[in-house]
Amino acid sequence: MAEFTLLDRDVLRLTGEDRAAFLQGLVSNDMRKVAADRAVFAALLTAQGKYLHDFHVVAVDDAWLIDCEGGRGADLFRRLRMYRLRSKVDLALATEDWAVAAIPGEAGRAALDLPAEAGAARPLADGVVHVDARLAALGARALLPRATAQATLAGLGLTETGPEAWDRLRLTLGVPDGSRDLELEKTVLLEANYDSLNAIAWDKGCYMGQELTARTKYRGLLKKRLAPVLLDGPAPASGTPILRDGREVGEMRSSRDGLGLALLRLEALEGGATPLLAGDTTIRPADPAWKAA
């Protein structure tokens, strides 16, 4: 049976004839692809190319909805407003009006009559449903009017559950969850594998932080990556150093039920004779799902 989870997300509403051009010069993906049948995942970076926000962008009627991290929508709103200048756009916080739900896995996509194609979208009940634009294996997402969201999804035969199953799925697949796994103003997109999660358009024009992002890719400057890991022992707190032979080779990020994400130096991902340890817990890197995609 397919399930849905209401997520802790904020929503911004962007309208106006310049909305595509406005975001195009700011964020990492190609905003010209946003359409009624296409959702796009993107990131906003500092001028130095470091992570600030990530979000899904979907089209609903004559507006775009920006599905962003819960509790951080006001900061994203403030940052985007700074660049509005003379652009013909209007930006508003709309979290009270819209709910975001995850409908995990293949069963979720099937229940919503969506193909196994990342970003594929269609209208539903004055809102929109779409395959997760990062990775189709994550399942689907829904942005629906808050007052009717639960009833709409229940009417499709979906059962509401807590966030545990959703969290386990994204950890298994090696997909980060915003600032739970990325350091604000420090993480480079390629360290977090956003190049493999459909967040970067390499053929678009300039955007904020584009120079460092491109240089990291084309000059091979990457020294560490975020990876899914299996935990043998108690879950280490986020930020716990990971050691091999007493030498620090990474640190933990989020985890649940023996699964986690860790930022590891590339040599630590290649294996070795001695185990990786975070406190008393043994850490074993696993291949992320997107690696084979």
ZIUR-V305812 format. One record per residue. N is the residue number from 0. PHI is phi in radians with two decimals (999 if undefined). PSI is psi as a letter, one per 20 degrees, with the letter a starting at -180 (NA if undefined). Layout:
n:N phi:PHI psi:PSI
n:N phi:PHI psi:PSI
This chain:
n:0 phi:999 psi:p
n:1 phi:-1.31 psi:q
n:2 phi:-2.21 psi:r
n:3 phi:-2.34 psi:q
n:4 phi:-2.24 psi:p
n:5 phi:-1.30 psi:p
n:6 phi:-1.68 psi:q
n:7 phi:-1.46 psi:n
n:8 phi:-2.29 psi:q
n:9 phi:-1.79 psi:q
n:10 phi:-2.30 psi:p
n:11 phi:-1.93 psi:q
n:12 phi:-2.01 psi:p
n:13 phi:-2.06 psi:p
n:14 phi:-2.25 psi:r
n:15 phi:1.99 psi:q
n:16 phi:-1.17 psi:i
n:17 phi:-1.70 psi:j
n:18 phi:-1.07 psi:h
n:19 phi:-1.17 psi:g
n:20 phi:-1.12 psi:h
n:21 phi:-1.07 psi:g
n:22 phi:-1.30 psi:h
n:23 phi:-1.01 psi:h
n:24 phi:-1.46 psi:i
n:25 phi:-1.99 psi:h
n:26 phi:-1.99 psi:r
n:27 phi:-1.39 psi:i
n:28 phi:-1.94 psi:r
n:29 phi:-1.52 psi:o
n:30 phi:-1.27 psi:i
n:31 phi:-1.20 psi:i
n:32 phi:-1.52 psi:i
n:33 phi:-1.15 psi:p
n:34 phi:-2.74 psi:r
n:35 phi:-1.03 psi:h
n:36 phi:-1.92 psi:j
n:37 phi:-2.59 psi:p
n:38 phi:-1.72 psi:q
n:39 phi:-2.26 psi:p
n:40 phi:-1.81 psi:p
n:41 phi:-2.66 psi:r
n:42 phi:-2.32 psi:q
n:43 phi:-1.85 psi:p
n:44 phi:-2.04 psi:r
n:45 phi:-1.26 psi:r
n:46 phi:-1.08 psi:h
n:47 phi:-1.55 psi:j
n:48 phi:1.46 psi:k
n:49 phi:-1.84 psi:q
n:50 phi:-1.12 psi:p
n:51 phi:-2.10 psi:g
n:52 phi:-2.57 psi:q
n:53 phi:-2.30 psi:r
n:54 phi:-2.95 psi:q
n:55 phi:-1.72 psi:q
n:56 phi:-2.10 psi:p
n:57 phi:-2.27 psi:q
n:58 phi:-1.76 psi:p
n:59 phi:-2.31 psi:o
n:60 phi:0.98 psi:c
n:61 phi:-1.72 psi:j
n:62 phi:-2.22 psi:q
n:63 phi:-1.91 psi:p
n:64 phi:-1.84 psi:p
n:65 phi:-1.87 psi:o
n:66 phi:-1.60 psi:o
n:67 phi:-2.20 psi:r
n:68 phi:-1.08 psi:p
n:69 phi:-1.06 psi:p
n:70 phi:1.45 psi:i
n:71 phi:-2.14 psi:j
n:72 phi:-1.10 psi:h
n:73 phi:-1.11 psi:h
n:74 phi:-1.19 psi:g
n:75 phi:-1.11 psi:g
n:76 phi:-0.98 psi:g
n:77 phi:-1.08 psi:g
n:78 phi:-1.17 psi:g
n:79 phi:-1.17 psi:h
n:80 phi:-1.03 psi:h
n:81 phi:-1.06 psi:h
n:82 phi:-1.78 psi:j
n:83 phi:-1.14 psi:g
n:84 phi:0.83 psi:c
n:85 phi:-1.73 psi:j
n:86 phi:-1.10 psi:q
n:87 phi:-1.48 psi:m
n:88 phi:-2.44 psi:q
n:89 phi:-2.30 psi:p
n:90 phi:-2.11 psi:p
n:91 phi:-2.50 psi:q
n:92 phi:-1.31 psi:p
n:93 phi:-2.33 psi:k
n:94 phi:-1.04 psi:h
n:95 phi:-1.20 psi:i
n:96 phi:-1.67 psi:h
n:97 phi:-2.24 psi:q
n:98 phi:-1.99 psi:q
n:99 phi:-2.06 psi:p
n:100 phi:-2.23 psi:q
n:101 phi:-1.80 psi:p
n:102 phi:-2.13 psi:n
n:103 phi:-1.26 psi:q
n:104 phi:1.24 psi:a
n:105 phi:-1.11 psi:h
n:106 phi:-1.10 psi:h
n:107 phi:-1.14 psi:g
n:108 phi:-1.09 psi:g
n:109 phi:-1.13 psi:g
n:110 phi:-1.11 psi:h
n:111 phi:-1.75 psi:j
n:112 phi:1.00 psi:l
n:113 phi:-2.00 psi:q
n:114 phi:-1.34 psi:r
n:115 phi:-1.47 psi:m
n:116 phi:-2.33 psi:o
n:117 phi:-0.94 psi:p
n:118 phi:1.58 psi:i
n:119 phi:-1.06 psi:p
n:120 phi:-2.37 psi:r
n:121 phi:-2.72 psi:q
n:122 phi:-1.18 psi:q
n:123 phi:-2.70 psi:p
n:124 phi:0.84 psi:l
n:125 phi:1.16 psi:j
n:126 phi:-2.38 psi:b
n:127 phi:-2.62 psi:q
n:128 phi:-2.11 psi:q
n:129 phi:-2.68 psi:q
n:130 phi:-1.16 psi:p
n:131 phi:-0.90 psi:p
n:132 phi:-1.27 psi:i
n:133 phi:-1.44 psi:g
n:134 phi:-2.81 psi:p
n:135 phi:-1.06 psi:h
n:136 phi:-1.12 psi:i
n:137 phi:-1.21 psi:h
n:138 phi:1.75 psi:b
n:139 phi:-2.07 psi:r
n:140 phi:-2.27 psi:q
n:141 phi:-2.29 psi:p
n:142 phi:-2.04 psi:o
n:143 phi:-2.34 psi:q
n:144 phi:-0.91 psi:p
n:145 phi:-1.01 psi:h
n:146 phi:-1.13 psi:h
n:147 phi:-2.12 psi:j
n:148 phi:-1.04 psi:g
n:149 phi:-1.11 psi:g
n:150 phi:-1.15 psi:h
n:151 phi:-1.09 psi:g
n:152 phi:-1.25 psi:h
n:153 phi:-1.11 psi:h
n:154 phi:-1.15 psi:i
n:155 phi:-1.58 psi:j
n:156 phi:1.56 psi:j
n:157 phi:-1.53 psi:q
n:158 phi:-1.86 psi:p
n:159 phi:-1.38 psi:p
n:160 phi:-2.33 psi:r
n:161 phi:-1.36 psi:a
n:162 phi:-1.41 psi:i
n:163 phi:-1.09 psi:g
n:164 phi:-1.13 psi:h
n:165 phi:-1.10 psi:g
n:166 phi:-1.13 psi:g
n:167 phi:-1.10 psi:h
n:168 phi:-1.09 psi:g
n:169 phi:-1.19 psi:h
n:170 phi:-1.20 psi:g
n:171 phi:-1.04 psi:h
n:172 phi:-1.42 psi:i
n:173 phi:1.41 psi:k
n:174 phi:-1.86 psi:p
n:175 phi:-1.27 psi:r
n:176 phi:-2.13 psi:m
n:177 phi:0.95 psi:c
n:178 phi:-1.28 psi:i
n:179 phi:-1.14 psi:h
n:180 phi:-2.10 psi:i
n:181 phi:-2.01 psi:q
n:182 phi:-1.59 psi:p
n:183 phi:-1.07 psi:p
n:184 phi:1.09 psi:j
n:185 phi:-2.31 psi:g
n:186 phi:-1.27 psi:p
n:187 phi:-1.62 psi:q
n:188 phi:-0.96 psi:h
n:189 phi:-1.22 psi:h
n:190 phi:-1.08 psi:h
n:191 phi:-1.66 psi:j
n:192 phi:1.18 psi:k
n:193 phi:-1.21 psi:i
n:194 phi:-1.21 psi:h
n:195 phi:-1.70 psi:i
n:196 phi:-2.02 psi:k
n:197 phi:1.00 psi:k
n:198 phi:-1.87 psi:i
n:199 phi:-2.23 psi:p
n:200 phi:-1.77 psi:o
n:201 phi:-1.31 psi:i
n:202 phi:-1.79 psi:j
n:203 phi:-1.53 psi:r
n:204 phi:-1.32 psi:a
n:205 phi:-1.19 psi:q
n:206 phi:-2.60 psi:r
n:207 phi:-1.04 psi:p
n:208 phi:1.46 psi:j
n:209 phi:-1.10 psi:h
n:210 phi:-1.09 psi:g
n:211 phi:-1.18 psi:h
n:212 phi:-1.04 psi:g
n:213 phi:-1.19 psi:g
n:214 phi:-1.10 psi:h
n:215 phi:-1.04 psi:h
n:216 phi:-1.28 psi:g
n:217 phi:-1.44 psi:i
n:218 phi:-1.80 psi:j
n:219 phi:1.07 psi:l
n:220 phi:-1.54 psi:i
n:221 phi:-1.23 psi:p
n:222 phi:-2.06 psi:i
n:223 phi:-2.64 psi:q
n:224 phi:-2.50 psi:q
n:225 phi:-1.42 psi:p
n:226 phi:-2.40 psi:q
n:227 phi:-1.22 psi:q
n:228 phi:-2.37 psi:q
n:229 phi:-1.82 psi:p
n:230 phi:-1.90 psi:p
n:231 phi:-1.93 psi:n
n:232 phi:2.38 psi:a
n:233 phi:-1.08 psi:q
n:234 phi:-1.15 psi:p
n:235 phi:-1.24 psi:q
n:236 phi:-1.12 psi:q
n:237 phi:-1.00 psi:p
n:238 phi:1.68 psi:i
n:239 phi:-1.10 psi:p
n:240 phi:-1.11 psi:q
n:241 phi:-1.90 psi:p
n:242 phi:-2.06 psi:q
n:243 phi:-2.32 psi:p
n:244 phi:0.94 psi:k
n:245 phi:1.39 psi:i
n:246 phi:-1.82 psi:p
n:247 phi:-1.28 psi:p
n:248 phi:-2.17 psi:j
n:249 phi:2.97 psi:a
n:250 phi:-2.67 psi:q
n:251 phi:-1.26 psi:q
n:252 phi:-2.11 psi:c
n:253 phi:-1.30 psi:q
n:254 phi:-2.75 psi:r
n:255 phi:-2.93 psi:p
n:256 phi:0.92 psi:l
n:257 phi:1.41 psi:j
n:258 phi:-2.02 psi:q
n:259 phi:-2.85 psi:r
n:260 phi:-2.12 psi:q
n:261 phi:-2.48 psi:q
n:262 phi:-1.55 psi:o
n:263 phi:-2.17 psi:q
n:264 phi:-1.11 psi:q
n:265 phi:-1.04 psi:h
n:266 phi:-1.18 psi:h
n:267 phi:-1.25 psi:h
n:268 phi:-1.30 psi:i
n:269 phi:-1.50 psi:j
n:270 phi:1.50 psi:r
n:271 phi:3.07 psi:r
n:272 phi:-1.25 psi:h
n:273 phi:-1.85 psi:q
n:274 phi:-1.33 psi:r
n:275 phi:-1.59 psi:p
n:276 phi:-2.26 psi:p
n:277 phi:-2.12 psi:n
n:278 phi:1.14 psi:c
n:279 phi:-1.68 psi:j
n:280 phi:-1.72 psi:p
n:281 phi:-1.44 psi:p
n:282 phi:-1.95 psi:p
n:283 phi:-2.11 psi:o
n:284 phi:-1.11 psi:q
n:285 phi:-2.19 psi:q
n:286 phi:-1.31 psi:p
n:287 phi:-1.27 psi:q
n:288 phi:-1.10 psi:h
n:289 phi:-1.22 psi:i
n:290 phi:-1.12 psi:h
n:291 phi:-1.63 psi:i
n:292 phi:-1.33 psi:NA
